[in-house]
Amino acid sequence: MGKVAVYGIGNPLIDVLIEVEEHDLQELGLNKGTMQLIDSERGAEILKFFQDRERSYAPGGACPNTMVTLASLGVPTALSGVVGEDELASIYAERLIERGVESELTVEPGETGTSIVLVSTDKERTMCTRLGVCPHFSPDRVVLERVAQAHYLYFTGYMWDTPSQKNAVLSAIAAARDNGTQVVFDVADPFAVERHRDDFLELIADQVDVVLANRDEAHILMGYDDPRRAVVQLADQAGVAAVKDGAQGSYIASHNGERAAVQGFDARAVDTTGAGDTYAAGFLYGLEKGASLGGAGRIASFIAARIVEKQGAQFSLAESQDITRALEHES
């Protein structure tokens, strides 16, 4: 395997998409439009209920979504994580390869993490997620040589939810910092910030080069509801920070005084799933292509606006090609 621009560490969750009717959800006792964590027994029950329905599969999870989007835009990426000893693991690896992501997935006895996505006739999504073996990710599963050769190491705050995953990321960060690989941290979720605020603040101050957050996450971290103030404080800690403010756009700052306020792009939002993951991909794409911070922010906002106009957290190959051409035309 050759060098990659971005080495991602995350939870590989295979999305199992099934088209359903309203009465199906009612029979299963599911609240339409919600996401809930489920155990293996409940997951098996739901899949058995829909055993005669057509289903499709897509490699999902926050970090994987970012890696898939980057790869589809022509940026070489690799994904490290844990999958189970089952058919879904093979499907996941195949889908990654199809999208151009180098798989550094390792196998653990047990079940691959899944998100059963039940798509109603009005395109509303009801998600039932079981993490499977994802929390078993450990330091020995990180290929430190690949991290050292990459331009960027990327991970999200979800990896702090188990000591094993946290230690794996910390080992990768150490390899990155010893070899000049930029460390990019997407805090990913307000609840993750609430659970690990002190750890995140220490991490950002000491070991992160680029931090990504949305307005709510930045507020919890820094105590400022104004994203323009929060982003400056985050940049003073990390080096570069981007704070997303939904349709209003985003604010970007660096510790050396560079500032940018990026307006949001008009979008007819139908599904915000993966908007943050896609923003991260756009920002990394811009950095990798040598754009200014403001330029990277504009690319990120443009791509995020496009993803919310469709169902799902990833673009098709044809959509990715259209976006790549649009970005090349702008540059």
Secondary structure as GFF3:
##gff-version 3
##sequence-region A 1 331
A	DSSP	beta_strand	6	9	.	.	.	ID=ss1
A	DSSP	beta_strand	13	19	.	.	.	ID=ss2
A	DSSP	alpha_helix	22	28	.	.	.	ID=ss3
A	DSSP	beta_strand	35	37	.	.	.	ID=ss4
A	DSSP	alpha_helix	40	49	.	.	.	ID=ss5
A	DSSP	beta_strand	55	60	.	.	.	ID=ss6
A	DSSP	alpha_helix	62	72	.	.	.	ID=ss7
A	DSSP	beta_strand	77	84	.	.	.	ID=ss8
A	DSSP	alpha_helix	87	98	.	.	.	ID=ss9
A	DSSP	beta_strand	101	108	.	.	.	ID=ss10
A	DSSP	beta_strand	114	119	.	.	.	ID=ss11
A	DSSP	beta_strand	125	130	.	.	.	ID=ss12
A	DSSP	three_ten_helix	134	136	.	.	.	ID=ss13
A	DSSP	three_ten_helix	139	141	.	.	.	ID=ss14
A	DSSP	alpha_helix	144	149	.	.	.	ID=ss15
A	DSSP	beta_strand	152	156	.	.	.	ID=ss16
A	DSSP	three_ten_helix	157	161	.	.	.	ID=ss17
A	DSSP	alpha_helix	163	178	.	.	.	ID=ss18
A	DSSP	beta_strand	182	186	.	.	.	ID=ss19
A	DSSP	alpha_helix	190	207	.	.	.	ID=ss20
A	DSSP	beta_strand	210	214	.	.	.	ID=ss21
A	DSSP	alpha_helix	215	222	.	.	.	ID=ss22
A	DSSP	alpha_helix	227	238	.	.	.	ID=ss23
A	DSSP	beta_strand	240	244	.	.	.	ID=ss24
A	DSSP	three_ten_helix	246	248	.	.	.	ID=ss25
A	DSSP	beta_strand	249	254	.	.	.	ID=ss26
A	DSSP	beta_strand	259	263	.	.	.	ID=ss27
A	DSSP	alpha_helix	275	288	.	.	.	ID=ss28
A	DSSP	alpha_helix	293	307	.	.	.	ID=ss29
A	DSSP	alpha_helix	317	330	.	.	.	ID=ss30
###
